[in-house]
């Protein structure tokens, strides 16, 4: 069975039933698998999947046929992106709690805990706090920048409330076994791909 995913022709080869990592699942849900047949997680919508990470907490993370999306923003209480790194959350009560999302970082970055890149980050459970951030680190698709805020960052700016955040913790690394390309299926499949041009 073959599929076209984001301009990539994905070849899926059915596998014999094999033990998969424990994931939150219900009968009939689509799972995302990698080229070795490993269960990466349960498909949610668009390009998001849900996975139970190394700390036992289920989070969702963005992906494509070629791997996890390279995107993360850390905040710091220092002016030079050093010290404890934090993941922020909107404080208006309208968004999903920060601990339910994970972010993939491809390149190494400074801060505590240390990172050599290729790491998936999540917010520490039950650790929401109010901070004043003086700098931020932004990474997306290999674009990397550390930037000091012009003034202490306390969004939302309309009411001057401090940033609500939680310490960032590494919850997994790609060294533990993500082997793109990815594809979907209702049973374990081994994914392979040949890139084709869209017409």
N, C-alpha and C positions, 0 to 999 in steps of 0.2 A: 504494500500500500504506500503511495507516494503523495506528497503534499507540496504546494508552493507556499513558502513562508518568507515574507518580506524580501521577495526577489531571489530567494534561494530555493532550488529544487531539493527537497529533503527526502531521501530514500530511507524508509523505515523497514527494518527486518525484524520480524517477530522472533522472540526468544522463548525458550522453555521457561516455565515458571521458576523464578529464582528469588531468594530472600531479598527484600528491598529495605531501605532504611525506613524506620517508623515515621509515617507522615499522617497528618490529620486527613482522613479520607472517608467518603461515603460511597456506597455502591453507585457506579455509573459516572463518577467524576473522572475528568481527563487529567492525566498526570503528564509531567514533562520529564523526558528521559534524555540521557546524553549518549555519546557514541559508543559507550561500553554497555549500555542498557541500565545504567544506574538511575534510580528514581530521584530526580532533583527536587520535585515538589508537586503540589496540586495546582493546576491552572485555575486562576481566578477570573480575570478578564483582561482584554487587550494583551499587554505584554507583562503581566504580573503573575507571579506564582507564590504559593504559600508553602513554607517549609518549617519543620522543627529543627532549630539550630543546635549547636554544641552545648548551649547552656540550658537546653530543654524548653525554650520558649518559642512558640510559633510566631513567625513574622512573615511579611510579604516583601518581595524584592523584585525589581524590574529586570527583564531579560530580553534577549533576542535569539534568533536561530544560531547566532555565532557566539553566544555566551552571556554572562551577566552584564547589565548596563554599568558602565564606569561613571559613577556619579556619587559625590558626597560633599557635604559642607560641614566642617567642624567650627565651633566657636571656642574662643579662649578668653580668660580673664586677664591675660597678658597682652602686650602690644605687638608681639612678634611671633605669634602662633606657637608658643612653647607652653609647657605645663599641661595640666589636665585638659583633655579635649572633651567637648560637650556636643550633643545633638539637641537642637532646639525644637520646640513645639509651639504652635499658636496657642495663645492663652484665652481665646474667645469662646472656647467650649464647642466649636462647630466641627473640629477636625478629629480624625482618628488619633488616639493616644500614641505618643512617640514610640513606645515600646513595641508597637505592632509593625514597624517598618524596619528593614535592614538596607544597608547601602554598601555597594561594592567599590573598593578603592584599588585601582590597578598600580599606581605609582607609590613609592615610599613617601612618607611625610613625617614631619616633626611633631612632637607632643607626647603626652603620657596617656595610655601605654604607648610604647614605641611601635613603629610599623615599618616593615620592609616591603610594603605593597602587597598586592594580590590578597587582600584581606576583606572579609565581610564584617561590617560594624553594625551593632545595634545599641539601643539605649539600655542602661542598667535598669532592670525591673525594680519597681517600687522605690525609685530614687529621684523623682521629679523634684526640682528645686528652682529657686529664683537666683539668677546670676546677672551681673553686668559684664557684657562682653566688650573687649577692647580691640580684638582682631578676629579674623576668620580665615579659614583655609578652604579653597574651592577647587575641586577637581572634576572634570567632565571630559571624557573622550581624549585623554592624555593632555588636556589643557590644565595647567596647575598654577595657582596664584595664592600667595599669602598677603593679606591686605589688612592694614590697621583701619579701624573705623574712624571717621573724622571726629566723632564724638562718641562717648560710651553708648553702645547699642542697647536700647531698651524698648523694643517693639511691644505692642503697637504704639507708634509715635503719637497717635491722636490722644492717648490718655497717659502716656509716660510710664506705663507699667514695666517692671523689669522683665527680661527674657525668661521664659519658663523653659528649662532644659534638664537633661539628665546626663551623667557621665557616659561617654562612649566606651563600649567594650568590644573587643574582637570576639565574634561568635563563630567564625569559621574561616578557613583559608582555602583557596583553590587547590592547594597541595593535597587536600583531603579527598580529591577525586571528582572534580568537575571537568569533563572532557568534551567540549563542543565538537560538532554542532549538536544543538538540542532539537527535539521534536516531541510531538504529543501522541498519547495513546491511552487506551483503557487497560492495557496489560503491558508488561515489560517489552520494550523494543530497543534495537540497536540502531542508532541514527547515523546516516552518512549523507554527504551532500556533494553536489556538483553545481557550481554557480552558473546561472544562465542570465542573459540580459532580458529585461522586461521590454515588451513591444507594445 
